[in-house]
Amino acid sequence: MSTPADCRLIRRQRNTVSDLWDWIHLDLVKPAMIIIHEDGHDEIAFGAMQAGLDLKYSRSMVFFTEAGFEEVDDVSGSGTAELLKDGTLEVEPTYDLRDEAVLKAQQDTFSTAC
């Protein structure tokens, strides 16, 4: 699905805070990120988990399903990412048979917004 012209979420966000994990866990394998890109190459990564995203857009929120892996195990789930008034992104992934978490992300300095 292509992004709507008025979408304000096209960006690379750095996941910096979680209600379940500290930053050491978030950056376990590589810097924790959620990437929402206009060409559809969307992804999320934190801890040992990396997944591709399938998105449905609104102006300041996306709904996603995800599929990927954590270490050697397949993971899948769904969730939302909402742009808050302070410019941070609140990401709420829900994984099948796993913990639910809330992540806060700040725009990465290498990002461009639409």
MDTraj code that builds the backbone (N, CA, C; nanometers):
import mdtraj as md
import numpy as np

residues = "MET SER THR PRO ALA ASP CYS ARG LEU ILE ARG ARG GLN ARG ASN THR VAL SER ASP LEU TRP ASP TRP ILE HIS LEU ASP LEU VAL LYS PRO ALA MET ILE ILE ILE HIS GLU ASP GLY HIS ASP GLU ILE ALA PHE GLY ALA MET GLN ALA GLY LEU ASP LEU LYS TYR SER ARG SER MET VAL PHE PHE THR GLU ALA GLY PHE GLU GLU VAL ASP ASP VAL SER GLY SER GLY THR ALA GLU LEU LEU LYS ASP GLY THR LEU GLU VAL GLU PRO THR TYR ASP LEU ARG ASP GLU ALA VAL LEU LYS ALA GLN GLN ASP THR PHE SER THR ALA CYS".split()
xyz = np.array([
    [0.0839, -0.1171, 0.0000],
    [0.0000, 0.0000, 0.0000],
    [0.0890, 0.1241, 0.0000],
    [0.0598, 0.2205, -0.0842],
    [0.1383, 0.3424, -0.0853],
    [0.0914, 0.4342, 0.0267],
    [0.1816, 0.5188, 0.0709],
    [0.1496, 0.6087, 0.1811],
    [0.0613, 0.7225, 0.1332],
    [-0.0300, 0.7695, 0.2171],
    [-0.1107, 0.8856, 0.1799],
    [-0.0247, 1.0115, 0.1768],
    [-0.0618, 1.1053, 0.0923],
    [0.0173, 1.2270, 0.0757],
    [0.0289, 1.3074, 0.2042],
    [-0.0687, 1.2992, 0.2932],
    [-0.0634, 1.3794, 0.4151],
    [-0.0070, 1.3040, 0.5356],
    [0.0527, 1.1886, 0.5129],
    [0.1083, 1.1098, 0.6231],
    [0.2281, 1.1821, 0.6849],
    [0.2281, 1.1958, 0.8171],
    [0.3362, 1.2624, 0.8881],
    [0.4301, 1.1622, 0.9547],
    [0.4169, 1.0337, 0.9235],
    [0.4943, 0.9311, 0.9921],
    [0.6088, 0.8734, 0.9099],
    [0.6341, 0.9259, 0.7907],
    [0.7421, 0.8722, 0.7088],
    [0.8733, 0.9158, 0.7723],
    [0.9370, 0.8228, 0.8408],
    [1.0588, 0.8574, 0.9130],
    [1.1249, 0.7334, 0.9694],
    [1.2440, 0.7535, 1.0155],
    [1.3185, 0.6515, 1.0886],
    [1.3177, 0.6959, 1.2336],
    [1.2645, 0.6150, 1.3206],
    [1.2525, 0.6486, 1.4627],
    [1.3462, 0.5595, 1.5438],
    [1.4110, 0.6163, 1.6405],
    [1.5003, 0.5437, 1.7305],
    [1.4236, 0.5098, 1.8566],
    [1.3998, 0.3796, 1.8809],
    [1.3296, 0.3356, 2.0025],
    [1.4213, 0.3585, 2.1225],
    [1.3771, 0.4416, 2.2151],
    [1.4638, 0.4803, 2.3263],
    [1.4129, 0.4393, 2.4635],
    [1.2845, 0.4156, 2.4786],
    [1.2267, 0.3846, 2.6099],
    [1.1233, 0.2743, 2.5928],
    [1.1154, 0.1853, 2.6906],
    [1.0151, 0.0791, 2.6913],
    [0.9618, 0.0636, 2.8320],
    [0.8351, 0.0232, 2.8404],
    [0.7791, -0.0012, 2.9729],
    [0.8213, -0.1372, 3.0290],
    [0.8792, -0.2256, 2.9454],
    [0.9204, -0.3581, 2.9911],
    [1.0715, -0.3781, 2.9968],
    [1.1454, -0.3133, 2.9057],
    [1.2876, -0.3406, 2.8922],
    [1.3690, -0.2126, 2.9046],
    [1.4935, -0.2275, 2.9513],
    [1.5838, -0.1129, 2.9561],
    [1.6539, -0.0970, 2.8210],
    [1.7294, 0.0118, 2.8064],
    [1.7919, 0.0407, 2.6780],
    [1.8965, -0.0632, 2.6408],
    [1.9557, -0.1307, 2.7391],
    [2.0541, -0.2352, 2.7081],
    [1.9860, -0.3484, 2.6314],
    [1.8653, -0.3881, 2.6745],
    [1.7919, -0.4916, 2.6018],
    [1.7459, -0.4397, 2.4656],
    [1.6946, -0.3172, 2.4607],
    [1.6460, -0.2632, 2.3330],
    [1.7541, -0.2662, 2.2260],
    [1.8786, -0.2343, 2.2624],
    [1.9898, -0.2281, 2.1673],
    [2.0756, -0.3543, 2.1694],
    [2.0202, -0.4667, 2.2083],
    [2.0957, -0.5907, 2.2259],
    [2.1738, -0.6311, 2.1017],
    [2.1106, -0.6322, 1.9846],
    [2.1762, -0.6763, 1.8611],
    [2.2205, -0.5583, 1.7758],
    [2.1345, -0.4590, 1.7637],
    [2.1657, -0.3375, 1.6887],
    [2.0789, -0.2265, 1.7455],
    [2.1023, -0.1009, 1.7070],
    [2.0181, 0.0063, 1.7608],
    [1.8693, -0.0191, 1.7324],
    [1.7881, -0.0067, 1.8356],
    [1.6437, -0.0314, 1.8240],
    [1.5811, 0.0768, 1.7358],
    [1.5042, 0.0343, 1.6344],
    [1.4464, 0.1278, 1.5376],
    [1.3084, 0.0820, 1.4928],
    [1.2292, 0.1776, 1.4486],
    [1.1134, 0.1492, 1.3658],
    [1.1290, 0.2408, 1.2447],
    [1.1181, 0.1824, 1.1267],
    [1.1359, 0.2582, 1.0034],
    [1.0072, 0.2501, 0.9230],
    [0.9498, 0.3658, 0.8949],
    [0.8297, 0.3776, 0.8125],
    [0.8724, 0.4564, 0.6899],
    [0.8736, 0.3897, 0.5762],
    [0.9333, 0.4464, 0.4555],
    [0.8305, 0.4571, 0.3444],
    [0.8410, 0.5596, 0.2622],
    [0.7421, 0.5787, 0.1554],
    [0.7448, 0.4689, 0.0503],
    [0.8520, 0.3924, 0.0396],
    [0.8570, 0.2866, -0.0616],
    [0.8078, 0.1513, -0.0110],
    [0.7590, 0.1465, 0.1138],
    [0.7035, 0.0224, 0.1664],
    [0.8025, -0.0709, 0.2318],
    [0.9285, -0.0336, 0.2423],
    [1.0269, -0.1169, 0.3111],
    [1.0282, -0.0792, 0.4591],
    [0.9235, -0.1195, 0.5288],
    [0.9020, -0.0822, 0.6680],
    [0.9510, -0.1941, 0.7587],
    [1.0111, -0.1573, 0.8711],
    [1.0631, -0.2595, 0.9612],
    [1.0684, -0.2095, 1.1047],
    [1.0812, -0.3057, 1.1951],
    [1.0996, -0.2766, 1.3369],
    [1.2064, -0.3721, 1.3888],
    [1.2900, -0.3219, 1.4787],
    [1.3941, -0.4052, 1.5386],
    [1.4218, -0.3554, 1.6797],
    [1.4265, -0.4470, 1.7731],
    [1.4720, -0.4174, 1.9096],
    [1.5027, -0.5487, 1.9775],
    [1.5940, -0.5439, 2.0746],
    [1.6387, -0.6680, 2.1385],
    [1.7004, -0.7587, 2.0331],
    [1.6581, -0.8845, 2.0304],
    [1.7040, -0.9791, 1.9287],
    [1.5989, -0.9986, 1.8200],
    [1.4967, -0.9119, 1.8172],
    [1.3855, -0.9256, 1.7232],
    [1.4017, -0.8286, 1.6065],
    [1.3775, -0.8813, 1.4857],
    [1.3725, -0.8008, 1.3641],
    [1.2538, -0.8487, 1.2840],
    [1.1736, -0.7544, 1.2319],
    [1.0541, -0.7936, 1.1569],
    [1.0223, -0.6895, 1.0498],
    [0.9646, -0.7367, 0.9418],
    [0.9096, -0.6493, 0.8404],
    [0.7681, -0.6122, 0.8783],
    [0.7227, -0.4955, 0.8329],
    [0.5899, -0.4461, 0.8680],
    [0.5029, -0.4320, 0.7435],
    [0.3755, -0.4611, 0.7594],
    [0.2734, -0.4322, 0.6591],
    [0.1820, -0.3283, 0.7222],
    [0.1722, -0.2090, 0.6606],
    [0.1080, -0.0947, 0.7249],
    [-0.0232, -0.0530, 0.6613],
    [-0.1089, 0.0041, 0.7443],
    [-0.2277, 0.0786, 0.7023],
    [-0.2141, 0.2153, 0.7663],
    [-0.2302, 0.3199, 0.6874],
    [-0.1948, 0.4546, 0.7294],
    [-0.3138, 0.5428, 0.7619],
    [-0.2909, 0.6359, 0.8543],
    [-0.3721, 0.7556, 0.8698],
    [-0.2720, 0.8707, 0.8785],
    [-0.3190, 0.9904, 0.9028],
    [-0.2272, 1.1048, 0.9047],
    [-0.1219, 1.0961, 1.0148],
    [-0.1598, 1.0532, 1.1343],
    [-0.0648, 1.0523, 1.2455],
    [-0.0555, 0.9174, 1.3160],
    [-0.1012, 0.8114, 1.2501],
    [-0.0984, 0.6791, 1.3112],
    [-0.0899, 0.5729, 1.2026],
    [-0.0215, 0.4638, 1.2331],
    [-0.0218, 0.3480, 1.1453],
    [-0.0645, 0.2258, 1.2253],
    [-0.1304, 0.1371, 1.1572],
    [-0.1663, 0.0062, 1.2113],
    [-0.0802, -0.0932, 1.1355],
    [-0.0194, -0.1881, 1.2059],
    [0.0702, -0.2788, 1.1354],
    [0.0519, -0.4240, 1.1766],
    [0.0883, -0.5107, 1.0847],
    [0.1122, -0.6511, 1.1141],
    [0.2599, -0.6723, 1.0866],
    [0.3173, -0.7660, 1.1573],
    [0.4607, -0.7882, 1.1429],
    [0.4923, -0.9363, 1.1389],
    [0.6010, -0.9664, 1.0701],
    [0.6518, -1.1028, 1.0635],
    [0.8034, -1.0947, 1.0565],
    [0.8686, -1.1756, 1.1387],
    [1.0141, -1.1737, 1.1409],
    [1.0678, -1.2835, 1.2291],
    [1.1763, -1.2525, 1.2998],
    [1.2402, -1.3531, 1.3838],
    [1.2992, -1.2884, 1.5078],
    [1.3138, -1.3698, 1.6112],
    [1.3866, -1.3329, 1.7319],
    [1.4794, -1.4476, 1.7627],
    [1.6081, -1.4213, 1.7505],
    [1.7104, -1.5254, 1.7546],
    [1.6766, -1.6273, 1.6464],
    [1.6355, -1.7487, 1.6799],
    [1.6036, -1.8485, 1.5774],
    [1.4537, -1.8757, 1.5653],
    [1.3735, -1.8075, 1.6442],
    [1.2295, -1.8304, 1.6454],
    [1.1566, -1.7305, 1.5556],
    [1.0552, -1.7794, 1.4831],
    [0.9677, -1.6917, 1.4063],
    [0.8798, -1.6127, 1.5022],
    [0.8560, -1.4867, 1.4708],
    [0.7641, -1.4037, 1.5488],
    [0.6662, -1.3371, 1.4536],
    [0.5466, -1.3157, 1.5025],
    [0.4465, -1.2417, 1.4257],
    [0.3567, -1.1700, 1.5249],
    [0.2857, -1.0703, 1.4757],
    [0.1970, -0.9948, 1.5622],
    [0.1388, -0.8764, 1.4892],
    [0.0899, -0.7832, 1.5669],
    [0.0295, -0.6625, 1.5110],
    [0.0507, -0.5492, 1.6098],
    [0.0079, -0.4303, 1.5732],
    [0.0218, -0.3187, 1.6651],
    [-0.0076, -0.1862, 1.5997],
    [0.0270, -0.0810, 1.6727],
    [0.0064, 0.0552, 1.6254],
    [0.1304, 0.1384, 1.6540],
    [0.1443, 0.2457, 1.5779],
    [0.2456, 0.3478, 1.6045],
    [0.1763, 0.4822, 1.5856],
    [0.1786, 0.5643, 1.6895],
    [0.1082, 0.6917, 1.6864],
    [0.2054, 0.8063, 1.7103],
    [0.1969, 0.9076, 1.6256],
    [0.2769, 1.0278, 1.6415],
    [0.2123, 1.1156, 1.7475],
    [0.2855, 1.1441, 1.8550],
    [0.2334, 1.2258, 1.9642],
    [0.2639, 1.3737, 1.9400],
    [0.1988, 1.4604, 2.0150],
    [0.2149, 1.6053, 1.9966],
    [0.3584, 1.6526, 2.0161],
    [0.4352, 1.5835, 2.1028],
    [0.5739, 1.6249, 2.1268],
    [0.6709, 1.5735, 2.0202],
    [0.6196, 1.5057, 1.9159],
    [0.7034, 1.4569, 1.8073],
    [0.7558, 1.3160, 1.8270],
    [0.7327, 1.2569, 1.9440],
    [0.7743, 1.1193, 1.9655],
    [0.6710, 1.0244, 1.9070],
    [0.7118, 0.9037, 1.8863],
    [0.6242, 0.8002, 1.8347],
    [0.6009, 0.6994, 1.9461],
    [0.4743, 0.6656, 1.9714],
    [0.4417, 0.5627, 2.0693],
    [0.4061, 0.4368, 1.9915],
    [0.4860, 0.3334, 2.0114],
    [0.4713, 0.2082, 1.9381],
    [0.4214, 0.1015, 2.0341],
    [0.3118, 0.0357, 1.9964],
    [0.2549, -0.0699, 2.0803],
    [0.2452, -0.1995, 2.0010],
    [0.3566, -0.2766, 1.9969],
    [0.3515, -0.4064, 1.9294],
    [0.2898, -0.5124, 2.0200],
    [0.2138, -0.6015, 1.9615],
    [0.1566, -0.7150, 2.0332],
    [0.1966, -0.8407, 1.9572],
    [0.2701, -0.9264, 2.0229],
    [0.3191, -1.0476, 1.9587],
    [0.2339, -1.1656, 1.9980],
    [0.2139, -1.2559, 1.9050],
    [0.1397, -1.3772, 1.9329],
    [0.2119, -1.4554, 2.0425],
    [0.1405, -1.4844, 2.1506],
    [0.1905, -1.5636, 2.2635],
    [0.3086, -1.4996, 2.3351],
    [0.3188, -1.3657, 2.3355],
    [0.4304, -1.2985, 2.4015],
    [0.3815, -1.1754, 2.4760],
    [0.4748, -1.1107, 2.5422],
    [0.4437, -0.9887, 2.6166],
    [0.3987, -0.8759, 2.5247],
    [0.3139, -0.7906, 2.5775],
    [0.2789, -0.6664, 2.5101],
    [0.3668, -0.5573, 2.5694],
    [0.4087, -0.4640, 2.4867],
    [0.4982, -0.3586, 2.5337],
    [0.4563, -0.2250, 2.4749],
    [0.5037, -0.1185, 2.5363],
    [0.4886, 0.0159, 2.4816],
    [0.6292, 0.0717, 2.4663],
    [0.6616, 0.1141, 2.3450],
    [0.7918, 0.1727, 2.3157],
    [0.7733, 0.3196, 2.2808],
    [0.8654, 0.4020, 2.3220],
    [0.8686, 0.5428, 2.2818],
    [0.9882, 0.5593, 2.1903],
    [0.9667, 0.6313, 2.0815],
    [1.0736, 0.6509, 1.9845],
    [1.0852, 0.7982, 1.9490],
    [1.2076, 0.8407, 1.9264],
    [1.2344, 0.9772, 1.8832],
    [1.2860, 0.9727, 1.7409],
    [1.2580, 1.0788, 1.6636],
    [1.3006, 1.0802, 1.5251],
    [1.4521, 1.0740, 1.5178],
    [1.5010, 0.9845, 1.4325],
    [1.6427, 0.9693, 1.4093],
    [1.6931, 1.0912, 1.3322],
    [1.8127, 1.1361, 1.3612],
    [1.8653, 1.2566, 1.2963],
    [1.8894, 1.2386, 1.1479],
    [1.8937, 1.1143, 1.0986],
    [1.9150, 1.0891, 0.9565],
    [1.7848, 1.0753, 0.8794],
    [1.6738, 1.1109, 0.9414],
    [1.5416, 1.0917, 0.8825],
    [1.4909, 1.2175, 0.8169],
    [1.4022, 1.1979, 0.7198],
    [1.3292, 1.3103, 0.6628],
    [1.1811, 1.2783, 0.6728],
    [1.1021, 1.3728, 0.7163],
    [0.9569, 1.3539, 0.7265],
    [0.8908, 1.4012, 0.5988],
    [0.7711, 1.3503, 0.5724],
    [0.7008, 1.3958, 0.4531],
    [0.6249, 1.5223, 0.4826],
])
top = md.Topology()
chain = top.add_chain()
for i, resn in enumerate(residues, 1):
    res = top.add_residue(resn, chain, resSeq=i)
    for name in ("N", "CA", "C"):
        top.add_atom(name, md.element.get_by_symbol(name[0]), res)
traj = md.Trajectory(xyz[None], top)
